[in-house]
């Protein structure tokens, strides 16, 4: 893999070959610690600039996910139920996924005389965006005493090196309270789109993270219900800790890798090793999405330049409100971090020409996922065409949200199959919807046109490798229409559909 990594810096076909190799190893449970060490060592040898370049390459379609996103924590143990729900409604209106700290919901429930799941149901009933569940153990939401649930975040305020939680966090869990509502365990997962597991205990952070066997129970339960799993690990010393965290996440078969820096980045070269952690995660992540739940401002910026997709933030009182986007001596409890993180992300997104998701883009993803249904099979991640997933972990997240179940009047692969009924098909747009059309309908010839030359090249290559006669049209929609009997506009963005329909007679999916 060493040569493939180096070649990937200047050859996207090498990057595709490496990604295929890694995914095959993950799917066959053959990715070893030696493989992880080889990747970490090779990236470690790159310059700071090349490390950032490599990570950005593996964020591109179809190697990873080329969207940016903010996950928002609206909860705090100090909030009333109405205040908490108002934060959720505001987040939903912006179109950001909601990151739920299980202990905070349970604390709010206790104050309001409700069961914990009743508070979760209130959230679910008031929003449509995906719900991401964290601080969740084998009995359900974790419970902590007040000195932990109301922690002031001294570790983030003071900065590295982290020398252990002064509050001995994880060992003060209120297990009796957790057990009281253990019968609600499955309902929490059913209401969630994704569930977080924390592997830092494997990295020597036993004061900060639950036992790995408990996290394994949670991961298996989430997978049983078809939910995405996010694996959280520390950068630590930037080498051995990084390898241990990545191996533990791989052992749990997580879909998303979540990197925690800040005080938990004890590396001698903080920013280079943050970039390295992101770039290595980009190569190794199963579901194509890499996030951070804790990073100082300089780490956030370097991470975004190195292939990061998601930054967690939060409202005042939520610990993610100060864990991302601030500097040492700025990060403190009661910071409202969302505006800061959004500003950072917008500034960096403009430099790398990449989109930040919003409510409209989430709706586009939901419609796209609804379309990719064929003969009672849902052709999205973890479904594959050859060595590639159709979609990424974002598609699982949106599919498990209420937004996916909103009224949908567009087409599906089943209805499109009846409408096309021809041997030569053109697709205007070369991303996952075109893959689904090719895989399900299996036309004799498929003509692909995409404004992005790399997207078109990658799609044609992947389809050809899987027995589909696909032909590149070099971004020329007219050529695709003239070569095919019928052509399909594969975007679910209404404005783009109208623009193309005004020029060409092609089938719309809306």
N, C-alpha and C positions, 0 to 999 in steps of 0.2 A: 504493500500500500504506500510505502514511502515515495516511490517514483510517481505514482498516480497523484499523490497530494501535491508534489512539486510541479508536476505538469499541469495540474488543474488551475494554477495561477494564470496560465496563458492559453489553455485549451479546454473549452467547455465540454468537448467529447470525453476527455479524460476525467473531468468532474462527474459526468454522467456514469462513466464506468465505475468510478469509486463509489458513488452513491448506490448503484446496483449491487455492488459487492457487499457493502455494509448492510443494506436492507435484507439481502439474502441470508447473511449470517444471523441477523436479528431474528428473522422469521423462522429460521431453522434451529434457533437457540444454540448457535455455534460461535457467537461473538465471545471471544475470550478476553481475559485480563491482558494477555500478551498483545492482542489486537489493539486494545485501548492504549496500552503503553506505547506501542509503535506510533499510533496517531498523535498522542500527546508529545512524544519526543520529536517527531518530525515537525510539528507545528512550532514547538519550542525553539527549533533551530532557525525559524524564519525571522526576518526583521519585523519590527513593530508594524511598518507600513504593509508588508506582505501578509501579515497575520490578519489585518483588517480587510485587505482585499480578498483573501481566501474566504473569510466568513461571509462577506457580502456576496461572493459568487454562489455559495451554497444556500443563500437565501432566495436565489432566483428560481422561478418556475423552470422545470419541474423538480429541481433539487430540494427545494424547501418551500416556504411560504413567503411571498413578497408583499405582505401587508404589515403595517404597524398598528398597534392596538394598545389601549390603556385599560387595565383591569382596575376596578374601583371598589374599595372597601368602604361601605356606607355605615358599618355597624360599630358600636362601642357599648361596653357594659354600663356606661354612665348615661346612656340615652333612654328616653321613654319610648314606648312602642310607636306612638304617632311620629315622633322625631325621626326614628329609624326608618319607618315606611316612607316618610317624605324624602329622605335621602335616596332611598331605592327608586322612587318614582322619578326623581330628578336625574339619576344616573340612567334609568331606562329611557328617558326622553332624549338624552344625549346619544344613546346607542352604544354605551360601553358595557361590557359584561360585568356582572356584580360578583365580587369576591366576598364570600361570607365566612366570618370567623365563628365557628360553631359555639365556642364558649360564650361569646357576646350575646348571641341569640338566646341561649339558655339562661343567661343572667337576666336579660330583659323579660323573658317568660316568667322567671321566678318573682320579679318585682310586680308583674302584672297579674299574677295568680293564674297563669296559663301553663300548659305543658310546652316543652321546647318545640315540638313539631307544629303546634298551633301558631307559633311565631313564624316558623318556616313557611307554613301555608299562607300566612298573611303576605309574605314577600311574593310567593309564587302567584297569588291571585291578583297582585297589583302590577306585575311587570311582565314583559315578553322576552327580554334579553336573556342570554344564558346565565345560569347560576353556577358559580365555582365554589365548592365547599372545602374549607380548610379547618384545621384544628379538630379533626374528627378521628375518633379512636374506635376500638372494637366494641364499645358499648354505645357509641353515638357521639354527640358533642363532648369534647373534653371540658372539664370544669376546673377552675383555678381559684385560689383565695384572692382577696382584693389586692394584695400587694403585687400580684402578678397581672391580674386582669386590668389593673390601673397603673401598670408599670410606666415610668416616665421616660424609658428608653435611654438610660444613661450610657449604654454601650454604643449607641449610634452618636450620641452627643459628644462623647469623649474620643471616639475613634479607635482604630486598631492600635496594638494587637488585642484581640479578644482573649481574655484569660479566664473565661467561665462566667456563667450567669451569677451575679451576686445574690439573686433571689432563689437560686437553686430551682429554677422554674418547673421542670418536668416532674421532679420528685415530690412536689407539693400538690399534685392533682387530687381532686376531691372525688375519688373513685366511687364512694357510696352514692354521691349525687349522680354520677354518670350511670351507675347501674339502675337507678330508680326508673329511668325511662328507656332502658335498653330495648324494650319491645318496639320502640319507634325507629330503630336502626335502619331498616330497609326503606322506610318512607322517606327518610332524608336523602338517600341516594337516588330514589326514583324522582324526586323533585329537582335534583341537581343535574347539570349538564356534564360537569367534570368534578373530580374529587382529587384533593392533594394528599400526597404522602411525603413524609419528611425522613430522609435517610441519614441525617447528620449524626445520629447515634453511632452509625458505622464508621464515621470519620473522627470519633473520639469526643463528640458533642453530646454525651449522655446526659448532661445537665440541661440540655436545650431541646432534645428530640426524643420521641417515644422509642421504645424498643422496636427493632426491625421486624420482629415476628408480629407485632401489632400492626405495623404498617403493611405487612404482607397480607394480613387478614382484610384490611381495608381495601387494598388494591384488588384482591380477588373478588370481594363483594361488588366493587364498582364495575369490574369487568364482567361479572355475572349479569349485571343489569345493562350492559352495553354502554356504560359511561366511559368517558375519557379519563385517563389517570395522569396526573402531573407530579413529577418527582423533584423535590426540593433538596439541594445540596449546597454546601459551603465551598468557596474557593480554597479556604484554608491556606496552606503553605504554597499553593499554586502548582504543586506537583503530586506528591503522594496522596494528599487529601483529595485532590481533584480526581485522580485515578480511582480512588476508593469510592468516591461519591458517584462517579459515572458507572462503575461496575455495579454498585448497589441498585442504582436506577434501572440498569439493564436487567438485572436479576428479577426486578419487580415488573418488567415489561411495560414501562411507562410510555405514554404517547408524547408528552411534553417535558422538556427539561427546564427547570427553574433554578437559576444561579443566584446565590446570595453572596454579595460582596460586602461593602461597608466595613464594619468592624470585624467581619468574618473573612475578610481578605487580608491575610497576614503575610502576603508575599513581599519580598524585598523590592520587587518591581511591580507595584500594584496595577498600573494601567496596562502594561504589556500582558500581565497574567490574566487580567479581566478580559482583554481582547482574545487571548489564547483560549480561555475557558469558553467564550462564546463561539469561537471558530471551531473548536473541537466538538462542542455540543451540536453545532450545525451539521457536522459530518455524521455524528452518531445518533442524532435524535430520530426516533422511529416516525413520529407524526409530523415532522417538518416544522414545528413551532418551538422557539427558544425564548424564554422569558427571564426577567429578574424580579425578585420580590424585595430586594434590598441592595441599593447602590447609591453612592454619593454622586453628586452632579457630574464630576469628571468621568466616573465609571459609566453613568448613563450615556453620556455623549460618545465615549469610546465604544461602548457596547452597540449602540445604534449604527456606528460606522463599521462594526465587525459582524453584522448579521443578526442582531437582536430583533425580535418581533414585538415583544410585549413588555411593558413596564407596569408594575402594580403601584397604585397610589391609593389615596383614601381621604375621607372627610376628617375634620377635626375630631380627635378622640380615638380614631382608628390608628393602630400602630403603623399601617402602611402609609398613613398621612405624613409621616416623617422619615420613613425608611428609604424612600427613593427621591432623588433630585436635590437634596440639600448637601451642605458641606459640614465638616466637623465644626462643632460649637453652634451650628444652626439647627441641626436635627433634634427636635424635641416634641414630646407629646403635645397635642392640641394644634400642631401645624395642619393647615388645610392644604395638602400637597398637590391636589389635582391641577390647579392652575399652573403651578411651577413645572410639573412634569409635562403638561400639554404644551407649554411654551418651549421647553427643551426639545420635545419630539417634533414640533412644527419646524423649528429652526434646523434640526438635523435632516428632517424629511425633505426639505427644499434642496438641500445639498446633494442628496442621493436620488432625487426624483422618484419618490415612493409614496404611496397613499396611506393615510391614517383612516382606519375604519370609523364609520359613523352609523347612525341608524339606517340610512338608506342603503349603505353597502351591506349591512347585515341582512336587510330584506332581500337584496340581490342574491346573497349566499343562500338564504332560505328558499327562494324560488328555484335557484339552481339545483339545490338538493332535492326539492320536490319533483323537479323534472326528471331526475336520474332514477326513476323507478321503472322497472321493466319486468313484467311477468312475476310480480310479487317479490322481486329481488331489488334491494336498494344498492345501486352501484356507486357508493361513495366509501371513502376510507372507513374500515380497512380493506374494502374490496380493491382488487388490483387488476391492472392490465399488464401482463408480463411481469417485469421486475419493479413496477411503479404503482404506488397507491393512487387511486382516483380521488383526488382531493387530499386534504391534510387534517390535522387534529381540529382545526377550526370548523370543518364540516361536521364532525361528530358533535361538537359543542352546539352549533346552531340547530342541528337535527334534534337534539335533546332539549330544546327550549320551546317555550310557548309560541315564539315567533314562527317556528316551522309549521305549527298547526293552525295558523291563521288562514282564513279563507283564501283559496288559491284557484284561479280561473285559467291558468296557463295550461300548456300541454305537458304530457309526460312522454317518455320514450315509447310507451304502448300506443298512444294516440298518434305520435309522429310516424311510427312504423306503418300504420294504415294510410296516412296521408302521403308519404313518399312513394312507397311501392315501386321502386326503380333500382337499377343496377349502378348508375353513376350518380354520386351525391357530392355536392360541394358544401363545404363548411366555411363560413365567414367568421373567423375567430378560431384559434387553435388550442384553446385550453381544455379544461376537464370535460366540459359538455361535449366537445367534439370527440373526445375519447369515448365517452359513453355512447354516442351515436355510432361510432365505428365498431365498438365492441358488441353492442346489442343488435344493431341492424345488419352488420357485416355486408356492406355493399361490395360489389365487385371492384369498384374504383372509388376512391375518396380524394377529392381535390381540396387542399387546405390553403387558405389565405389568411395571413395575420400580419398586422402592421409591425409587429416586433419580429425581426428576422430570426432571433434565437428561439422564440416560442414556436414559430413555424418549423424551423429545422428540427427541434427536439421532438415535436409531435409527430412529424413525418417519420423520423428515425424510430421512435418507439412503436408506432403502428406498423411500420415495415418489419421490424424485428419480431412482431407478433402475428405475421401472416396476413396483414391487411395491406392491400395495394394502395398506398397513399402517395400523393404527388404534391410537391410544393409549387405554389403559384407566385412566390416572391412578393407577397403582399398585394397582389393584383386581384381584387375582388371580381373584376370583370372577366378575367381569365378563368377564374373558378366557375363562374356562372356559365360561361360559354363551353367549358369542358364537361359540365355535368348536365344531367337531365333535370334535376331539381337541386336547389341550394337552400341552406338553412343559415339564418342569422343566429349565432350561438350565444350572443350576449343576453343577459337578463336586465340590462340597464335601459330603461325606456327611451331616454334621450338618444342613445346611440342606435337603438332599433329604428326609431323614426328617421334618423339621419340616413341610415342605409336604405330603408324602405323608400325614401324619397328619390333615391338614385337607381335602385335595382329591384327587380321582381323576384324577391326571395321569401322563403317561408319564415315567419316570425314565431317564436315560442311563447310570446305573451298574448 
